[in-house]
Amino acid sequence: MKFNFAHNNLNVFNLEKSLAFYKEALGLHEVRRKAADDGSFILAFLTDENESYQLELTWLRDRQDPYNLGDNEIHLAFTTNDMEAAHAKHKAMDCICFENPAMGIYFICDPDGYWLEIVPQKD
């Protein structure tokens, strides 16, 4: 028996804003969508150019307030083959929330406050 990663889920308050952020900041694109017949939720699945892994964004119609992530100590990590260009792009977007130059990494923050780690691609 073996297992493979399928996807991670993040709940989002404004689906369209989040889709635009993930497309601009990380180049992710939507590959499928599931919506409840009664309109109570939408699941949007995003992936990168490799399409080997998906990020599920869940929007709940009845959610009245933005999510309070509290001491959210989780994050997703993304690799890039051009840290300098990625950093410049994210700086221009004003979404960098933490930098660790000693480790050669930084984090960006999505519209809901989730931290996303940017790390250099290993050859």
N, C-alpha and C positions, 0 to 999 in steps of 0.2 A: 504494500500500500504506500502511496506517495501523495504528498500535498503540494500544491503550487499556490502562490499568492494570486488572488483574483482582483481585489480592489480594497481601498480604504474609503471610509465615509467621513465627510464633514457636513454638518448641518449649517445652512446659510440662511440669512434673513432676507436678502434680496438676490434672487437667482440671477437675474440679468446682469446686475452689477458684478457679481462673482464670476459669471461666465466671461464677461469682458476683461476683468482683472487677470484671470488665469490665462486667457488668450494673449493679452498684451505682455504680461510679466514673464510667462513661462512657455508660451507657444503651444499650450494645450488646446485641443479641439474636441468638440462633442462628437461622440460616436454612436450614442443611443440615448433614448429617453423613455422613461416609463411614467405615466401620469395616472393617478387614480380616476376611476370613472366619475366619481363625485367631485373631482377637483381639489381634494383635500391635501394632496401632496404631488410633488414632481421629483423624480430622480433623474439627474442628468449625469451621464458617465463621460468623463474626459480622459484623453490619453495623449501621449506624445507621438513623435514620428515613428517610434519603434513599435508602438501599439502592443506592447507585451504586458502592460499593467494599466489599471484604470483608477481614477479618482472619482468617487461618487459624491456629487453634491446633492443634498436633500433639502428641498424647500417644503415647508409646512404652511398651508394656507391660513390656519388659525393662529399662527404664532403672532403675538401682538407686540413683543418687545425684542430688541436685539439680544443675541445670546450673551450671557455672562460667563466667560470662560474661567473665571476665578483663578486658581493657581494652576491653570492649564500647563502641564509640564510635558506635553507631547508635541511632536512636530514631524513634518514630512521633510525629507531631504531630496534635493534635485542636484544632479551634476551638470556642469557646463564645460564645454571645451574651450571657452574664452571668458575667463574670470574678469578680465579688464573690461570687456564690452558689456558683460552682464551687469557688473557693478555700476558702470556708467548709466546703463538703461534704468536700473532700479533706483539709482540716485535721482535721475531725472523724473522718475515716477513718484519720488518722495515716499517710498515704501520700505526703505531699509530701517529696521528697528534695533539691530544689534550687530556689531562687527567684532571679530576676534582676529586681528591681523597676525598674531603669533601662530595661530592655527591655520591661517589662510582661508578662513570661511567668514560668511556673514549670514544674517537672517533678514528676510522680508516679511511683512505683515499683510495678510489679505484683508478684505473689507470687514470680515467678522472678527478679526483679531487673532487668527491662527498664524503661528510662526512657521515659516518655510525656510529651511536651511539651504544655502547655496554653497556647494563644494566643487573643487576642481575635479574634472574627469581624470581618472587614473589611466595611464597608457598601458 
